[in-house]
Amino acid sequence: MTATTNAGTGNTAQAGRPDIEVSPGRLFIGGQWVDSRTDDRREVIDPSTGTTVTTVADAGADDVEAATGAARQAFDDGPWAAMGARERGRVLLRAAELLRGRAEEFARLESLDTGKPIVFSRTVDIATSAEMIEYYGSLAAGIEGSVRSTAAPMMAYTRREALGVVAAITPFNFPLILSTAKIGPALAAGNTVVHKPAEETPLTALRLAEVLQAAGVPDGVFNVVTGGAPAGDALVNDPKVDKVAFTGSTAVGRSIAAAAARTLKHVTVELGGKGANIIFADADIEAAVRTAIGGIVFNTGQFCMAGSRVLVERPVYEDVVKALGESVQYVPVGDPFDEGTVVGPMAGSRHRDKVRSFLSRAQADGLRVLGGTTAPEGSSGFYVSPTVLADVEQSSAYVQEEIFGPVLTVQPFDTEDEAVRLANDTAFGLAAGLQTSDVRRAHRVAAGLRAGLVWVNSWGVLDVAVPFGGVKQSGYGRECGPEGLDEYLQTKSVLISMA
């Protein structure tokens, strides 16, 4: 299969896989593919080989200004915001079908860009992204206000209206899913969008611009600027932007929220996590171990909702530790384009180096380190094999900091109250879960866990209709579900005198 794009000019660069060709990426502004005014380029690296796939434009402040200007004009003077919500919905439904029609192309591009196994790119990333756009295309028809009764002789009603220009700043771990989770509801609500994808993984964002344009999204309504932190800073500080939707690290999220406050922008920030998965002694232990392994190896552990901490009731603690240590050694690690691969490389060298630094410290600290088989023989990619760290102290960096890789910590507990206390004892509150056969305990513990999302006898199961987001330093606001659409709407009250 050959994947080509209008999102570039010049000779195609071919690397990593002989049957995938990717043109050098340009910026998408005002419905046109344009070069960056900086003339600078960024390399896009195949994480499985460490080789260059292609280059993309490195946007500067002037490029961002052009993109936000196009989005502002499209919102103020263009047809999109004024268009009926049902018609906007029909455009998004067409976009979802176009994306499905190019699913294999997008899946291969996502795996090339991120290093994630192709089987997951197909069945999770691209399938969910198309479903996300479809879901919000369907919800668009339901955007409506309500009539209110008043004590005064008034006709009172509310209108649900778009916010304006949305800056969508997205991460490297799920490039397309976490983009469509913002772009879908933002467009359904009638906003215009400037999207800045992660600097490491911009390729499917550029292809998505082609899909939306082909579906009938008017010029200027959707824009893409590729680049690093300077482009993101320019977006957040631009007064033409009405809302910032960000997914990424807690540290960057704090700085974005602070910067947005200066111009009172609307903000949603979905940030880091340190999910606790509690295994009670009454659980199906074999199933619980499988769930725990899946919760940390999925997406090579680069998952803000990863089950990176396992808390085990003491009577079964040693059995679970042994089973986890044995299981991680059999997880297939390798080429993301091998249909049998479960764990691919990290998305970049700096992410790999961060995870390896934690593992080196764990060895030096004398922890029980289980698993951690070597990377594929002869590979020059950014691999880290799944590893279990047992007998970890609650106060340690391994428990308190987001490692963001396939590293699982294991701790014992004695009582239900202690399990909940340990689970809640970090700065994060994105996801948590428990494995038990006691339905009463399931409800008690779920109520006690301070997290935006709790799984019982599973982990990582998501649906576009179910909202997710965090508490504490995992951020605020929600994505997915009707709640995700609400984040891109504001309410206007209209009162007409009847006297």
C-alpha positions as CSV (number, residue, x, y, z in Angstrom):
1,M,0.0,0.0,0.0
2,T,1.2,3.5,-0.8
3,A,0.0,6.4,1.4
4,T,0.2,9.8,-0.3
5,T,-0.9,13.2,0.8
6,N,-1.5,16.7,-0.5
7,A,-0.1,17.9,2.7
8,G,3.4,18.3,1.3
9,T,5.5,19.2,-1.7
10,G,8.8,18.0,-3.1
11,N,10.1,14.5,-3.3
12,T,8.6,11.9,-1.1
13,A,10.7,10.6,1.7
14,Q,10.7,6.8,2.2
15,A,11.9,5.3,5.4
16,G,11.1,2.7,8.0
17,R,8.8,0.6,5.8
18,P,9.3,0.2,2.0
19,D,5.6,0.4,1.2
20,I,4.8,3.7,3.0
21,E,5.6,7.0,1.3
22,V,5.0,10.2,3.2
23,S,5.4,13.6,1.6
24,P,7.0,16.5,3.5
25,G,4.3,18.1,5.6
26,R,3.1,21.7,5.2
27,L,0.8,23.8,7.2
28,F,-3.0,23.8,6.6
29,I,-4.3,27.4,7.0
30,G,-7.5,28.9,5.5
31,G,-8.1,25.8,3.4
32,Q,-4.7,25.9,1.7
33,W,-1.5,24.0,2.1
34,V,1.3,26.5,2.8
35,D,4.9,26.6,3.8
36,S,6.0,27.9,7.1
37,R,7.2,31.5,7.1
38,T,10.2,30.4,9.1
39,D,11.3,28.0,6.4
40,D,12.3,25.7,9.2
41,R,11.5,21.9,9.2
42,R,11.2,19.2,11.8
43,E,12.1,15.6,11.3
44,V,9.6,12.9,11.9
45,I,11.2,9.8,13.3
46,D,10.1,6.1,13.0
47,P,10.5,5.0,16.6
48,S,11.0,1.4,15.7
49,T,14.1,2.1,13.7
50,G,15.3,5.6,14.8
51,T,15.3,6.7,11.1
52,T,13.8,9.8,9.5
53,V,10.4,9.2,7.8
54,T,9.9,12.8,6.5
55,T,10.0,16.4,7.7
56,V,7.1,18.8,8.5
57,A,6.9,22.5,8.7
58,D,8.1,24.1,12.0
59,A,5.5,26.8,12.6
60,G,6.5,30.1,14.1
61,A,4.5,32.9,15.7
62,D,3.6,34.4,12.3
63,D,2.2,31.1,11.1
64,V,0.1,30.8,14.2
65,E,-1.1,34.3,13.7
66,A,-2.2,33.5,10.2
67,A,-4.0,30.3,11.4
68,T,-5.9,32.0,14.2
69,G,-6.7,34.9,11.9
70,A,-8.2,32.4,9.4
71,A,-10.2,30.7,12.1
72,R,-11.4,34.0,13.6
73,Q,-12.6,35.2,10.2
74,A,-14.2,31.9,9.4
75,F,-16.1,32.1,12.7
76,D,-17.1,35.7,12.6
77,D,-17.9,36.0,8.9
78,G,-18.1,32.5,7.5
79,P,-21.0,30.0,7.1
80,W,-20.0,27.4,9.7
81,A,-21.3,29.0,13.0
82,A,-24.4,30.3,11.2
83,M,-25.1,26.9,9.6
84,G,-27.8,24.8,11.1
85,A,-26.5,22.3,13.6
86,R,-28.0,19.4,11.6
87,E,-26.1,20.4,8.5
88,R,-22.9,20.6,10.5
89,G,-23.7,17.1,11.8
90,R,-24.1,15.8,8.2
91,V,-20.7,17.2,7.3
92,L,-19.1,15.4,10.3
93,L,-20.9,12.1,9.4
94,R,-19.4,12.4,5.9
95,A,-16.0,12.9,7.4
96,A,-16.4,9.8,9.6
97,E,-17.2,7.7,6.5
98,L,-14.3,9.1,4.6
99,L,-12.0,8.3,7.4
100,R,-13.3,4.7,7.5
101,G,-12.7,4.5,3.8
102,R,-9.0,5.4,4.4
103,A,-8.7,3.4,7.6
104,E,-5.8,1.2,6.6
105,E,-3.8,4.2,5.3
106,F,-4.4,6.1,8.6
107,A,-3.6,3.0,10.7
108,R,-0.3,2.4,9.0
109,L,0.6,6.0,9.2
110,E,-0.2,6.1,12.9
111,S,2.0,3.0,13.6
112,L,4.8,4.5,11.6
113,D,4.6,7.8,13.4
114,T,4.1,6.5,17.0
115,G,5.5,2.9,17.0
116,K,2.3,1.4,18.3
117,P,1.4,-2.1,17.0
118,I,-0.6,-2.0,13.8
119,V,-3.3,-4.2,15.2
120,F,-4.1,-1.6,17.8
121,S,-3.9,1.3,15.3
122,R,-6.5,-0.4,13.2
123,T,-8.9,-1.7,15.9
124,V,-8.5,1.0,18.5
125,D,-7.1,4.3,17.2
126,I,-8.6,4.7,13.8
127,A,-11.9,2.9,14.6
128,T,-12.4,5.0,17.7
129,S,-11.5,8.2,15.8
130,A,-14.1,7.6,13.1
131,E,-16.6,6.7,15.8
132,M,-15.8,9.9,17.7
133,I,-16.5,12.1,14.7
134,E,-19.6,10.1,13.9
135,Y,-20.8,10.4,17.5
136,Y,-20.5,14.2,17.6
137,G,-22.0,14.5,14.1
138,S,-25.0,12.7,15.5
139,L,-25.2,14.8,18.7
140,A,-25.1,18.0,16.7
141,A,-28.8,17.8,15.9
142,G,-29.6,17.8,19.7
143,I,-28.0,21.2,20.4
144,E,-30.9,23.3,21.6
145,G,-31.9,25.6,24.4
146,S,-35.0,25.6,26.5
147,V,-38.0,27.8,27.5
148,R,-38.0,29.0,31.1
149,S,-41.0,30.2,33.1
150,T,-40.6,33.6,34.9
151,A,-42.4,35.5,37.5
152,A,-42.4,38.7,35.4
153,P,-44.4,39.0,32.2
154,M,-41.6,37.8,30.0
155,M,-40.9,35.2,27.3
156,A,-37.6,33.7,28.4
157,Y,-35.5,31.1,26.6
158,T,-31.9,30.0,26.3
159,R,-29.7,29.4,23.3
160,R,-26.7,27.1,23.2
161,E,-24.0,28.7,21.1
162,A,-20.4,28.1,20.0
163,L,-17.5,29.6,21.9
164,G,-15.5,30.9,18.9
165,V,-11.9,29.9,18.0
166,V,-10.6,26.7,19.7
167,A,-6.9,25.8,20.0
168,A,-6.6,22.0,20.2
169,I,-3.2,21.0,21.5
170,T,-2.7,17.2,21.5
171,P,-0.1,14.7,22.7
172,F,2.0,12.0,21.0
173,N,0.5,8.8,22.6
174,F,-2.9,8.7,20.8
175,P,-2.5,11.4,18.1
176,L,-5.7,10.8,16.2
177,I,-8.1,9.7,19.0
178,L,-7.2,12.6,21.3
179,S,-7.4,15.0,18.4
180,T,-10.9,13.9,17.3
181,A,-12.0,14.0,20.9
182,K,-11.6,17.8,20.7
183,I,-12.1,18.5,17.0
184,G,-15.4,16.5,16.8
185,P,-17.3,18.3,19.5
186,A,-15.7,21.7,18.7
187,L,-16.9,21.5,15.1
188,A,-20.3,20.0,16.0
189,A,-20.9,23.0,18.3
190,G,-20.0,25.5,15.5
191,N,-16.6,26.6,16.6
192,T,-13.6,26.9,14.3
193,V,-10.3,25.1,15.2
194,V,-6.6,25.5,15.1
195,H,-4.9,22.2,15.8
196,K,-1.3,21.8,16.9
197,P,-0.4,18.1,17.1
198,A,2.5,16.8,19.1
199,E,5.8,17.7,17.5
200,E,6.8,14.0,17.4
201,T,3.6,12.6,15.8
202,P,2.0,15.1,13.3
203,L,1.3,12.9,10.3
204,T,-2.3,11.8,10.9
205,A,-3.3,15.3,11.9
206,L,-2.3,16.5,8.4
207,R,-4.3,13.7,6.8
208,L,-7.3,14.5,8.9
209,A,-7.3,18.0,7.4
210,E,-7.7,16.4,4.0
211,V,-10.6,14.3,5.2
212,L,-12.5,17.2,6.8
213,Q,-12.0,19.4,3.7
214,A,-13.3,16.6,1.4
215,A,-16.3,16.2,3.7
216,G,-17.3,19.8,3.2
217,V,-15.8,21.7,6.2
218,P,-15.4,25.3,4.9
219,D,-12.0,27.0,4.5
220,G,-10.6,28.4,7.7
221,V,-12.9,26.3,9.9
222,F,-10.1,23.8,10.5
223,N,-6.4,24.6,10.5
224,V,-3.3,22.7,11.3
225,V,0.0,24.1,12.5
226,T,2.9,21.7,13.2
227,G,5.7,22.6,15.4
228,G,7.1,22.6,18.9
229,A,6.6,24.6,22.1
230,P,6.9,28.1,20.5
231,A,3.9,27.4,18.3
232,G,1.9,26.1,21.3
233,D,2.8,29.1,23.4
234,A,1.7,31.5,20.5
235,L,-1.6,29.7,20.3
236,V,-2.3,29.8,24.0
237,N,-1.5,33.5,24.2
238,D,-3.3,34.6,21.1
239,P,-6.2,36.9,22.0
240,K,-8.2,35.6,19.0
241,V,-8.4,32.2,20.7
242,D,-11.5,31.7,22.9
243,K,-10.7,28.2,24.3
244,V,-7.7,26.0,24.7
245,A,-8.3,22.2,24.8
246,F,-5.1,20.4,25.9
247,T,-4.0,16.9,26.7
248,G,-0.5,16.3,28.0
249,S,1.7,16.5,31.1
250,T,0.6,18.1,34.3
251,A,3.5,20.6,34.2
252,V,2.6,21.9,30.8
253,G,-1.1,21.9,31.7
254,R,-0.5,24.2,34.6
255,S,1.4,26.6,32.4
256,I,-1.4,26.6,29.8
257,A,-4.1,27.2,32.4
258,A,-2.0,30.1,33.9
259,A,-1.4,31.7,30.5
260,A,-5.1,31.3,29.4
261,A,-6.2,33.0,32.6
262,R,-4.6,36.2,31.5
263,T,-7.2,36.6,28.7
264,L,-9.9,34.5,30.5
265,K,-10.0,31.8,27.8
266,H,-12.1,28.7,28.4
267,V,-9.8,25.8,29.2
268,T,-10.0,22.0,29.4
269,V,-6.9,20.2,30.5
270,E,-6.6,16.4,30.5
271,L,-3.3,15.7,32.3
272,G,-1.2,13.0,33.9
273,G,-2.3,9.9,35.8
274,K,-1.0,7.3,38.1
275,G,-3.8,4.8,38.1
276,A,-4.2,2.3,41.0
277,N,-5.5,-1.1,40.2
278,I,-6.6,-2.9,43.5
279,I,-6.7,-6.7,43.5
280,F,-8.6,-8.1,46.4
281,A,-8.1,-11.7,47.5
282,D,-11.6,-12.7,46.5
283,A,-11.0,-11.8,42.9
284,D,-10.5,-14.2,40.0
285,I,-6.7,-14.0,40.4
286,E,-5.9,-15.3,36.9
287,A,-8.2,-12.8,35.3
288,A,-7.0,-10.0,37.6
289,V,-3.4,-10.7,36.5
290,R,-4.3,-10.6,32.8
291,T,-6.2,-7.3,33.5
292,A,-3.1,-5.9,35.3
293,I,-0.8,-6.8,32.5
294,G,-3.1,-5.4,29.8
295,G,-3.4,-2.2,31.9
296,I,0.3,-1.5,31.7
297,V,1.5,-2.9,28.3
298,F,-1.3,-1.3,26.2
299,N,0.2,1.4,24.0
300,T,3.6,0.5,25.6
301,G,2.4,2.1,28.9
302,Q,2.2,5.5,27.2
303,F,-1.4,5.8,28.4
304,C,-2.5,8.5,30.9
305,M,-5.1,6.0,32.2
306,A,-2.6,3.2,32.5
307,G,-2.9,0.9,35.5
308,S,0.6,1.6,36.5
309,R,0.2,0.8,40.2
310,V,-1.1,-2.6,41.4
311,L,-2.2,-2.9,45.0
312,V,-2.7,-6.5,46.2
313,E,-4.3,-7.8,49.3
314,R,-1.6,-9.5,51.4
315,P,-2.9,-13.1,51.4
316,V,-2.4,-13.3,47.6
317,Y,0.4,-10.8,47.3
318,E,3.3,-13.1,46.6
319,D,1.3,-15.2,44.2
320,V,0.3,-12.1,42.2
321,V,3.8,-10.8,42.1
322,K,5.1,-14.1,40.8
323,A,2.4,-14.3,38.2
324,L,3.0,-10.7,37.0
325,G,6.8,-11.2,36.8
326,E,6.4,-14.4,34.8
327,S,3.7,-12.9,32.5
328,V,5.5,-9.8,31.4
329,Q,8.3,-11.9,30.0
330,Y,6.0,-13.5,27.5
331,V,4.4,-10.2,26.1
332,P,5.5,-10.0,22.5
333,V,7.8,-7.0,22.0
334,G,8.8,-6.0,18.5
335,D,8.2,-4.4,15.1
336,P,4.9,-2.5,15.2
337,F,4.1,-3.8,11.7
338,D,4.3,-7.4,12.9
339,E,0.7,-8.5,13.4
340,G,1.7,-10.4,16.6
341,T,3.4,-7.5,18.3
342,V,1.7,-6.3,21.6
343,V,4.4,-3.8,22.7
344,G,6.2,-1.6,20.3
345,P,8.8,1.0,20.9
346,M,8.4,4.2,22.9
347,A,7.3,7.2,20.7
348,G,10.7,8.9,21.0
349,S,14.2,8.6,22.4
350,R,13.6,11.1,25.2
351,H,10.6,9.1,26.4
352,R,12.7,5.9,26.3
353,D,15.5,7.5,28.2
354,K,13.1,8.7,30.9
355,V,11.7,5.3,31.5
356,R,15.1,3.7,31.4
357,S,16.3,6.1,34.1
358,F,13.6,4.9,36.4
359,L,14.6,1.3,35.8
360,S,18.2,2.1,36.5
361,R,17.3,3.8,39.8
362,A,15.1,0.8,40.7
363,Q,18.1,-1.5,40.3
364,A,20.3,0.8,42.4
365,D,17.6,1.0,45.1
366,G,17.5,-2.7,45.4
367,L,13.9,-3.2,44.4
368,R,12.7,-6.6,43.1
369,V,12.8,-6.0,39.4
370,L,11.0,-8.7,37.4
371,G,10.7,-9.1,33.6
372,G,12.4,-6.5,31.6
373,T,13.6,-8.7,28.7
374,T,15.8,-7.1,26.1
375,A,14.6,-5.2,23.1
376,P,14.4,-7.0,19.8
377,E,17.8,-8.2,18.7
378,G,19.6,-5.8,16.4
379,S,17.0,-3.1,16.8
380,S,18.0,0.6,16.9
381,G,14.5,1.6,17.9
382,F,13.3,3.1,21.2
383,Y,12.3,0.0,23.0
384,V,11.6,-0.6,26.7
385,S,10.4,-4.1,27.7
386,P,7.6,-4.5,30.2
387,T,8.9,-4.6,33.8
388,V,7.5,-5.2,37.3
389,L,8.8,-3.4,40.4
390,A,7.7,-5.2,43.6
391,D,7.9,-4.1,47.2
392,V,7.8,-0.4,46.3
393,E,7.3,2.2,49.0
394,Q,4.3,4.5,48.8
395,S,6.5,7.6,49.1
396,S,8.9,6.6,46.3
397,A,9.1,8.3,42.9
398,Y,8.0,5.0,41.3
399,V,4.6,5.3,43.0
400,Q,4.3,9.1,43.0
401,E,5.5,10.1,39.6
402,E,4.2,9.3,36.2
403,I,6.7,7.0,34.5
404,F,4.7,6.8,31.3
405,G,6.1,3.5,30.1
406,P,5.5,-0.2,30.5
407,V,6.6,-0.2,34.2
408,L,4.3,-1.7,36.8
409,T,4.7,-1.2,40.6
410,V,3.2,-3.7,43.1
411,Q,2.4,-3.0,46.8
412,P,0.6,-5.0,49.4
413,F,-2.3,-3.9,51.6
414,D,-4.2,-5.4,54.5
415,T,-7.6,-3.8,54.6
416,E,-10.1,-2.2,52.2
417,D,-9.7,1.2,53.9
418,E,-5.9,0.9,53.5
419,A,-6.3,0.0,49.8
420,V,-8.4,3.1,49.1
421,R,-6.1,5.3,51.1
422,L,-3.0,4.1,49.2
423,A,-4.8,4.4,45.8
424,N,-5.8,8.0,46.6
425,D,-2.4,9.0,48.0
426,T,-0.9,10.6,44.9
427,A,-1.3,14.0,43.3
428,F,-3.2,12.4,40.4
429,G,-6.8,11.3,40.0
430,L,-7.5,10.3,36.4
431,A,-8.3,6.5,36.5
432,A,-8.5,3.7,39.1
433,G,-9.9,0.3,39.3
434,L,-10.5,-2.8,41.4
435,Q,-10.8,-6.5,40.9
436,T,-13.3,-8.3,43.2
437,S,-16.1,-10.8,43.3
438,D,-18.0,-8.8,46.0
439,V,-20.5,-6.4,44.3
440,R,-21.1,-4.5,47.6
441,R,-17.3,-3.9,47.9
442,A,-17.2,-2.8,44.3
443,H,-19.7,0.0,44.9
444,R,-18.1,1.0,48.2
445,V,-14.6,1.2,46.8
446,A,-15.6,2.9,43.6
447,A,-17.3,5.6,45.6
448,G,-14.2,6.1,47.8
449,L,-11.7,6.3,44.9
450,R,-10.8,9.9,43.9
451,A,-10.6,9.5,40.2
452,G,-12.6,10.6,37.2
453,L,-13.0,7.0,35.9
454,V,-13.2,3.8,37.8
455,W,-13.2,0.3,36.3
456,V,-14.5,-2.8,38.1
457,N,-13.1,-6.2,37.0
458,S,-11.6,-4.7,33.9
459,W,-9.2,-1.9,32.8
460,G,-9.0,0.5,29.9
461,V,-12.4,-0.2,28.5
462,L,-13.7,3.1,27.0
463,D,-16.5,4.3,24.8
464,V,-17.1,7.6,23.0
465,A,-20.4,8.0,24.8
466,V,-18.8,7.8,28.3
467,P,-17.1,11.0,29.6
468,F,-13.5,10.8,30.9
469,G,-11.3,13.3,32.7
470,G,-9.6,13.8,36.0
471,V,-9.6,15.3,39.4
472,K,-6.7,16.8,41.4
473,Q,-3.7,17.3,39.2
474,S,-5.1,15.1,36.5
475,G,-6.9,18.2,35.2
476,Y,-10.4,19.4,34.7
477,G,-13.1,19.3,32.1
478,R,-14.4,16.2,30.3
479,E,-14.0,14.6,26.9
480,C,-16.4,12.2,25.2
481,G,-20.1,11.8,25.8
482,P,-22.6,14.7,25.8
483,E,-20.4,16.3,28.5
484,G,-17.6,16.6,25.9
485,L,-19.9,18.6,23.7
486,D,-20.9,20.9,26.5
487,E,-17.3,21.9,26.9
488,Y,-17.5,23.7,23.5
489,L,-20.8,25.5,24.1
490,Q,-22.0,28.5,26.1
491,T,-25.5,29.5,27.1
492,K,-27.2,32.8,26.2
493,S,-30.4,33.9,27.8
494,V,-33.0,35.8,25.9
495,L,-35.9,37.7,27.7
496,I,-38.7,39.3,25.7
497,S,-41.1,41.6,27.5
498,M,-44.7,40.6,27.1
499,A,-46.1,43.5,29.0
